[in-house]
Amino acid sequence: MTQYVGKPLSRVDGYDKVTGKAKYAAEFDVPDLLYGYVVNSAITKGKIKRIDTQAALNLPGVVKVFTHENRPKIAWFDMKYKDQDAPPGSPFRPLRDANIVYNAQPIALVVADTFEMARYAASLVEIEYEEDKHETAVETNRHKARKPSVGLTTLFKPGPPKPRGNFEESFSASPVQMTGEYMHSMEHHNPMEMFASTVVYEKGRHKSGGRYTIYDKTQGVTNSILYVSQVFDIPFKDIRVISPYVGGAFGSGLRPQYQLFMAVMAARELKRSVRVTLTRQQMFSLGYRPANVQTVALGASADGKMTALYHGVVSETSQYEDYTEVIANWGAMLYPVENYKLDHKLVHLDVATPMDMRAPGGVTGVSVLECAVDELAFNAGIDPVEFRLMNYTERDQIADLPYSSKELRECFRQGAERFGWVKRKPEPRSMRRGGTLIGWGMATGIWDAFHMPARAEAVLMVNGKLRVSSATADIGTGTYTIMTQIAADTLGMPIEDVLFKLGDSDMPAAPIEGGSWTAATVGTAVKTVCDDLAKKLFKIARKMPNSPFAKATFTDVVFADKAIQLKNDTSVSVSLQAVVDANGGAAVRETSSALPNLFKQRKYARATHSAAFAEVEVDEDFGTVRVTRLVSAIAAGKILNPKTARSQIIGGMVWGISKALEEESVMDHQFGRIMNHNLAEYHVAVNADIQDLDVIFVEENDDIVNPLGVKGVGEIGLVAVPAAIANAVFHATGKRIRTLPITLDKLL
């Protein structure tokens, strides 16, 4: 048997990426291609009084300009525009009418024979607006907040539970208290690859006018094909969505973005192939991590036991959808507080609908919660690690269920030991390196461990090699590699003889790639289909003339060295190539579904956990902060590939630095427009900001979450880091900064 799972293998797709062989949505060669360029609104709220496209149409090479006045007839009902990640409400419809509901809203599409001509022509489109007063600030509109609506996505984003105990009474009686209000800024995803859709048109007989092959930047080809089919009334059989590589997405690709609508609309109307690519500036006209205001109040007994918890959130959403996140619930999942009160309300503003962004709600809420817990521990005069151990629980207080596994204690122990926490002086401003203040901080992380239904196909091909496929995505996380490892181990084949394919709607369906559930979900489907294929191969082998397995059962054999072997005598074997030959020289294939074991899982809460430790240097004169060391100890079940998993955690840690110290989308509320809509002014962490990053994977066995024991590592590497850094800044300076990011002006 092979033993690839658990080994630090290099990415199987690495060669294609470093050589440029890997193609992204805007890179596929298509003959006779037209290019679309989007025109965005210059106001935040109002109506288009007049739109003049003639100057653009007069240019050579310009084919058409689509606006709300001449767009083709498309679906009318809201349900047709609902995608698999849509929140409650009425989804945005590009070019629906003359109304402007947010700044930079797409209001026209110029189509030309070159991208350059389309972009230039777009600058000549004249628009006259009737402008209305707008509101875009959460903090000044909190009085308008209300409870969010309930929708399908509420299953994965449950609202705050009913209060437990009596928070007010318990808090008032607590000898140790903290209260604070925190402001969380808006953030945008900013993946390296901009959103693009290349729609290849072929003539067809259906009323839709043809067949469409769509190369789309997406985290779920099944979501894109569903959206296109519903909106444009095109049968599934006439659409194929392909997305083999994604240049980062971080949640922005979970919902179909407007360039997909524009490209399909133009291709369908013009009966030509069309590509629409967004610019970096236009990437800021999409969803984002929402700004919010959070209020926390914690109480503890004199000996440090937490007795009361309040976490209230007021978050922004658009005027047309109720986007919500799980922000307030994490404290009651982490700490055994008998008296809690949690609240989450939305303010409807004149902005685009927010969107899931890596660890949505988790990093937003945990960043605040863990800063508040650090402050409570300080007020109680107890070490931050010791305080968390004193308030440790093996149960999720909200679900009132034990965790299927929880090695957070070991995260604290191993992380503290690696970091050297025992040498920390507790008093703020007590540690220095030369003339620089040194701070040490830590925080806890938590994220849900999901498992979703999925399908996969496995084919033992005529050349004896294995091809496995599922319509999932790889947004740079290593999905290609870990699925190849699982398949190779299951059928005892060398990894070079296994090919895993993804990102094609013609493949067996899989959910959108997000929530850290892909390894567990698609991995289980791959394991299941390879097991089922193994049984089919064994049946063929038993029927072969003079088969050595004629009297054997499936439990008597093992798959190893590209063959089926008897367990008690591995010299008795039949090669997989011989099995294919016995099948008439035809490939042997199997398609299987894998479902979560809800009966087994319903008795447990399931989550990943982490402990992050941070060291910062703060220049007392200039207020600059530098993160010099980070240690993250992760408990995430079985680690399929320590190399790609470590890369995931490192990416989360880098983002944690960026989120804590640099990253925010700055809105000018006078104009309702994001002002730093480029990578020059939207600051993210770069190589010069990154010093010593250390990752520990704590051993954790869990046979409840899924058959593989996998919990996922996409989100858990991020959630604890911003709070650990903020707590380190307090330790260094004695200043509690309650607005992220922590910039030098807030420290001076």
N, C-alpha and C positions, 0 to 999 in steps of 0.2 A: 504494500500500500504506500502511496505517496503521502508526504506530510508537508504540504505547502501552507495550509491554514495555520496561522500563528507565526509564520516566518516573515522577516522583513524584506520581501521581494520588491525589486524596482518596478515601476509602472510598465505594464505591457504596452501602453499607448505612448510611452515616453519618446520612442524613436520618431513616431509620426509628428509629435509636437515640436521637437527640437529641430527637425529637418524641414518643417513647413508643409509636410504631406497632409497633415490634418487640416480639413477645410471647415470654415465657419459659415454662418448663414449668408453672408454677403460675398463669399469667395467662390461660389460654384459657377463654372463657366456655362453660360446659356446663350445660344445664338439669337440674334435679332431681339436683344433685350432693351426694354425701356426703363427709364429711371424716374422715380417719383421723389419729390422734395416737399416736405410739409411746411405749410405756413401756420404760424402760431399767433394767437391773439396778443395784442399789446395792452389790453385792459384786463381787469380782474372780474368785473361784473357789469352786465348790461346787455346791449343788443347790437348786432351788425345792421346799420341803417343802409349801407351801400357797399357793395364789393365789386370793383371794376377789374376784370382780368384781361382786357383787350390788349394792353401794352405787352403783357406776357405772351399772349397768343400770337402776336405779330412777329415774334422772334423765330428765326429758322430753327427747325428741330423740335419746337414745342408742339406736342400732340393734343393735349387737352389740359384744362384746369378744372378740377372738381371742387364744387362748393356745396353748401346746403341748398342752393337754388337749382342745381342741375344733377345732383347725385342720383343714381338709379334707385328704383324702389327696392327696399329690403325689409327685413322683419320689423314688425311693429311692437309686439308684446315684450315686456320686460324679461319674461322667462327665456326667450330666445337668446338673450344676451348674457344670461347667467353662465358662468364658468364654474369649474370644480372648486375654486377658492373664493367665489364671490361672497361678500358679506350681505346681510339683509339690506334691502333697499332697491333702488332703480339703477341698474348699471349705466355707466356713461356710454353714450352713442355718438361716435364721431360724425360730424356733418348732419346731425339730426335736424337742427333748425338754426335760427339766427341768434339764439340766446348764448351769452357768455357766462359760464358758471365758475371759471377759475382762470388765473393768469397763465398765459402760454398754452391755453387750450388749442388743440389742432382745429383749424377752421377752413383749410383748403389744401389741395394736393395738386402740385404742378407736375405734369408728366412730359418728359422730353427724351430725346434719343441719347443724351449724355447726362451724367450727374451734374456736371459743371453748368450746362445750359439750364437744367431744371432749377438749380440753386439760384442762378442769376435771375431767371424769369420770376422766381418767387419773390425776389426783392422788388419787382415792378408791380406786384398786385396791390392795388389801392383799396384801402378799407376805411370806411367812415363809421364811427361807433356812436351809440347813445349810452353814455356811461352812468351807472348807478353807484351809490355808496356801497362800499364793501367792508367786511370784517374778517380779519385774518389772524388775530391775536388771541391765544387761549387765555392768557392771564387776565385780560380786560373783559372777557366775555364769560367768565365762570358762572355768573348768575343765570345764564341761559342753559346750563348743563342739565341733561336729563338722562334717564336710564336708556341703555341701548335696546334695540329691537332684538328679537330672537329669530335665528335662521339656521340653515343646515350646518354652517361652519361653527355654530355654537357647540356642537358635539366635541370639537377639539379646542374650543376656546370658551370654556364655561365661565359664566359670570361669578362674582363673589357669592359665597354661600350665606345662609342666614346667620345672624350673630349667634355666638355661643357664650353662655354665661352672662355676666354683666360687666361690660368693659368700663363704663363710667365709674361705677362703684369701686371696682378693683383698682383702676388707675388712680383714683383719688386716694386710696388707702396705701398705695405703693410708696415705700420710703425712698426708692431710687426711681427716678423718672428721666425721660428725655422727650422732647417734642421738637419737630422741625418741619419746615416746608421746603420742598425741593423742586427745582425747575429743570426739566429735561428738554433739550433743544431738538428741533427737527434735524434729521439726517437723511442723506440720499445714498443709495447703494454704490453707484459708480464702479461697476465692473469694467475691466479693460475693454471687452467687446461691447460695442454699442448695439442697441436693438436694431435688427434688420430682418426682413422677410423677402426672399426671392421666390416669386410665384411663376412656375413654368406652365404655360398654357398649351394644351393640346386639344384639337377639335374632338367633339363628342356628340352623341345623339340626344342626350338629355336636355331638358329645357334650360338647365344651368349653362348650356352652351359649350361644355367641354370637360376635359379632365384637368386636374390641377395637382401638380407636384410642388409642394411648398417646403422650401428650406427656411426654417424658422429658428430664431434664438428663443429657446423655451426650456423650462424645467419639466415639461410634460407634453409630449407630442399628442397624447390622447386628449388633453385639454384643448390644445389648438385645433385639432380636427373636429372636436365637438362644437367649439365656438364657430368655426367657419361653416360647418354643415347647417347649424341652426340659423345663423344670421343670414346666410345667402341661399338657403334652401337648396343645398347641393347634397346629393346622396353620398354616404360614406364611401361607397365603392368608386366614386369619381374624385376622391381626394386622397392624397398621401402626404403626410407631414414627416419630414426628415430632419433630425438634429443630432448628428453623431458627436459633435464637439460643441461645448459652450465655454466661451471665454469669461467665466465668472458670471454670477447672477445674484447669489446671496438672498434669494427670495423674490427678486424683481422679475424673474421669469416664471413665477407660479401662475400668474394671470396673463392671458393674451394682451399684448400691448397694442396701441392704436396703429402702429405701422403695419401689423398683420391685416387689420381691417382695410386700411388704405390700399395695400398691395393687391389683395384679393379683389376688392371692388374695382380697381383700375383694370386688372387683368381680365376680369369677367366682362366688363363693359367694352373694353377695347379689343378683346380677343387677341391679346398679345401677352408675352411674358413681361413681367414688371418686377423691379426691385425697389424697395423703399428702405432706406437706411437713415437712422436718426443721428444727429450730431451730438457731441458731448453736451452742448448747451441744452439740446432738446431732451437729453436724459433727465434733466431736472423738471421736465413737464410731466413726469410719471409719478407713481406712488413713492412713498418714503416712510421712514420711521417717524411716527407722529410726535409732535411736541406735546408735553403734558405737564401738569402741576400735581405733585404728590405731597400729601400730608401724612406724617407718621407720628404716633405717640406710643411709647413703650413704658411699661412699668415693671419693676422687679422688687423682690424682697431684699432685705438687708444682706442676706447671704448670697444674692445673685440669681435666684430663681425667677425667671420671667413669669409675670402674673397677668399682664394685660397687653394687648396689641391692637392698635388701630392703624389701618392703612387705607387711605382714601385717594382716589385718582380722578382727575378731570383731564380728559384727553381730547384731542381734536379729531374731527372727521369732516367729510365733505357735506354739502347740502343734500346730496342724493343717495348716499350709502352710509350705513352704520358700521364702520370698521371698528372692531374692538380687539383688544389683546388681553391675555391673562397677566395682569400686572400686580394686582393686590393680593393674590392668593398664596404667594410663595412662603410668607412668614408662618402661616398656619400649617404648611406642609413640612417646614423645617424644624419648628420649635413646638414643644408640648405646652402651649399656652391655653389655659382653661377658659380665659375670657378674651374673646376677640370680636372685632367688628371691622368688616371689610366693605369697601364701597368703590364703585367704578361708574362714572358718568361721562357722557359725551357732549362736546360743544360742536354744533354744526356751523362750519365756517365756509367762506368762499374760497375753498382750496380743492385740489384734486383729492380723491380718496387715498388715504394712506395704504400701505401695503406691508405684508410680512417682510421683515428684514432679519437676518441671522439672529436666532434666539429671540423672536418677536415676543415682547412682553416680559420674557424671562430676564434678559440683561437690563431692561428698563426698570423692572420692579426690584430685582435682586440688587442692583447697584445702589438703590436708595435704602432698601431694607438692611443690607449689610453695613452700610455707613451708620445707620441708626443703631444697629446692634453694637457696633464698635463704640459709639458714643455712650450707650447704656453701660457697657462693660467698663468704660473709663470712669463714668460717674460712680460705679459701684466699687472702683479700685481693684478690679480683677483683670488679669491678663486676658487678651482677646481670645486666644485658643482655649484657655482654661474655662472661660465663660461659656463658650460654645459647647464644650464637653459637659459642663454642668447642666446645660439645657438641651441635651441630646435626646432624640426620640427615635424609636424604631418604627413608628407609625405615622401615617399621613393623617393629621388631625381633621382635615376636611372630609376626606373619604371615610375616615375611621377604619382604616385597614392597615395591616402591617405591610411594610415594603417587601417585595419579593426577594430583594437583597439590598444591602446598604453597608458599604465598607468605608463610610465617611470618617469614622474614627481612625482608620488606618491611613486615610488621606491626610488627616491632621498630623498623625504621628510621623509618617514618612516625609511629608512636606516640611514640617517644622525641623526635623533632623537634617534634611538636605540643606535647608536654608540657613541653619544655625540660629534658630529663633531663641534658643536659650540665652544667647548673648545680648538680647535686646534689653535696653534700659527703658523702663516704662514711661518716664517723664517726657513730655514733649520738649523739643529743642535741647535734649540732653546728649544727642549723638552728633558728632562733627567729623569731617574729614578735611583738615586744613581749615579754610575759612568758609566751607560749605556745610549747610545743614543736612543731616542724614535722617531719613525716616524709614521705618519698617512697619508695614501694614499687612493685614491678611483679610481674607473673606471666604465665605462658603458659596458654592455654586450648586444649582440643581436644575435639571431639565427632565421632561417626561420621556419615558421609553415607550414609544409607540410601535405597534405592529399592525400593518394593513394587509388587505387581500391583494394578491398579485398572481399573474400567470407567467409561465416560461415554456419555451420549447427547447428540446435537446435532440440533436441529430447526429448519429454516428454515420459519417459520410463514407462514400465508396472507397476513399483512400485510407480509411481507418482512423481518420481524425475526427474530433468532436467539435460540433458547433452548437453553442447555446445562445439563446436570444430572449430578450424581454424588452418591451417598449418603455423602458425607464430612461433616465438621463445620467450623464456624468458631467457635473459642473466644475470638474477639477478635483473632485474628492477622492478619486481612486476606484470608482465603481467598476470600471473595466477590469482592474487588477484583482480585486477581492472576489468578484464573481468567477473569474477564471480559476482562482485558487480553489474555491469551493467545488467547482465542477471537476477539476483535475483530481482532487482528493477522493471525491465520491466514486469516480469510475477508474481510479488507479492509473491515470495517464500522466505522462510528462507534460509540464505546463506549455511547452512549445507546440504540443499537438492539440491544444485546446484554444478555440477562438470564441470569445464572447462578443456578441453584437447587441447594440442598443440604439435608442433614439430614432425609431422608425414606427409609424402608426400601423404598418402592415404586420408588425410583430405582436405577440401576445400582450394583452393589456396590463399595464402597471400604473400605479397612482403617480401623481406629480411628485417630483423629487424634492422633499423638504421635511422639516420637522425631525431630522436625524433618524428617519424611519427606513431609509432605503436599504441599508445593509441588512437589517433584520427582515424587512418585507421581501425584497427581491432575492436576497440571499437564501431565505427559506424556500422561495419558489424554485430557485435554481437547484437547491439540494433535493427538493421533492421530485422535480422532473428528472433529475439524474438518477435518483433511486428508482423511479418508475421505469426509466429507460433500461436500467440494469436488470430489472425483473423481466422485461421483454426480451432483452438479449439472452438472458439465461434460458428462457423458454425455447428460443431458437436453437441455442446450443444443445439443449437436451434432446431435440428432435434430429440432430445431425446423425448420419450413419455412424455406428460404433461410438456413440458419444460416451465419454468417460463420466458424464453427469446423468446418465439414464436413470440411476437409482438415487440420485442426490436431490436434496431440496435447496431452496434458495438460501436458507440459513447455513448450509454446508459450504458455501463458496465465498470467495473474496475476490474483489477486482483489484488487480495489481499488475504492474509491468505490462500494460496494454493487453491484458488477458484476464480470463476468468479462471480462477484456481481453486482447488479444494483446500479448505482451511487446514486440514490435518495432513495434507501431502501436497505442497505447492508445486511439486514437479508434475502433478496431474493438472493440465491446463489446456485451454483452448484460446487462441489469440482472438482479439476483437476483429481483426481483419478476416479471420476465418469465419466468424459469425456473419459478417457482412456478405461474404462469398456464399454462405449457406442460405442467405436471404435472397438468392437469385442475383446477387451482385448489386442489389438495390440498397440505398441508405435505409437505416432503421431510425424512425423518429417517434417522438412522444411529446405531447403537450399536457401540462398539468397545472392545476390551481393549488394555491396554498393559502389557507385561511387561518387567522389567529384562533387559538383555542380559548374562546371566551369563557367556557365553563371553568377552565383551570385558572384563567387570569382574573376573573371577577372577584376572587377572594383576596386579591393583593393590589396594593399601589405599586406602580413601576416607575422608576426614575434612575437617572444617572446623577452622580454627585462629584463634587470637586472641592479642593481647598487651594487657594492661590495665595502666594506670599510675594510681596513686592518690596524692593528697596529703591528709594528715590534720593536724588541729590537736588537740593533747592538752593539757588543762589539768593542770599538774603537781600542783596542790593537790587537785583534786577527782577526777582520773582520768577525766574525761569526754572522749570522742573525737568529733570532728566531721570528716566527709569534706567537704573544701572543693573538690576537683577530681577528676574521673575522666576519663580518655581511654581508649577502647577501639578498637583497630584490628582489623578483622575481615576474614578471608579466607574467603569462603563461596561461591565460584563466582559465577555470574551473579546479580545482584540484580534481581529482576523489578520491584520498586517501591521506590525508595530511601526514600520517605516512610513506608510501612507497615513496611518492614524496619528503618528507624531507630527507629520506635516500639517494635518488638520488642526491639531491642538496649537501648534506654533502659529498658524494663521490666525486662530482665535485670540491668542495672546497679543499678537501684533495689533489686531483690531482693537483689543482692550486698551492698549496704550493710546491708540488713535482716538478712541471714544472718550477716554478719561481726560486727555490733554489737548486735543486738536479739533476733533470733527464736529461740525455743525453747519447746517444750511441756514444762512442769515436772511431773514425775511425783512424787507422794508415795508412795514405795515401801511405806510402812507400810499404806496403804489400796489401793495399786495403781491410783490414780485420778489423772487429769490435773487439776491444780488451777486452771490459768489458762485454762479452757475458754470464753473469750469474747474479744471484740476490745478490751476495756478493759485486760486484763492480758496477753493474747498480743500482745506488742509487734511491730509492723511499721513500716517506714519510712513517714513521712508527709511532706507538703510541706515542713515546717520542717526536715527532715533532708537535703533535696536541694538541692545548690548547682549547680556548673558541671559538666554532663555533656556530653562531646564524643564523637562517633562518626565513625570513619573506615572506609569500605569500600575495601579494597585490591583493585585489579583482579586477577581470577583467572579464567583461561580453562580449561575442563575439558570435553572431549568424551567422557570415559569414564563419568562418574557417571550421566548420563542425556542424552537428546537436547537438553534445555534447558540443560544445564550448570549446573543449580541444585543447591546443597547444603543449603539450609535455614538459618534464623537463629533458631529458637525457643530452642535451648539454649545456643548458643555465646556469647551475650551475658552469660550468668551465670557460666560455669564458672571464669573467671580472676579475677573481681572480689574475692571474699572473701579470697583469698590475697594479692592486691595490697594490700588494706587492712591485713591482718594484718602484712605485711612493712613497710608504712609505719609502723604502730604501733611495731614494733621499732626502725625507724630513728629514730623520734622519741624513744623512751623507753629503748632498750637492753634491753627486756624481751620475751622470747619467750613469748607466750601460746598455749598448745597446746590450749585448750578453747574452742570456739566456742559462743555468741557471746562477744566480748570486752567484758565489762561492767566498770564502773568499779571494782568490788570486786577484780577480778583485777589491776588496775594499781596500786592503792593499796598 
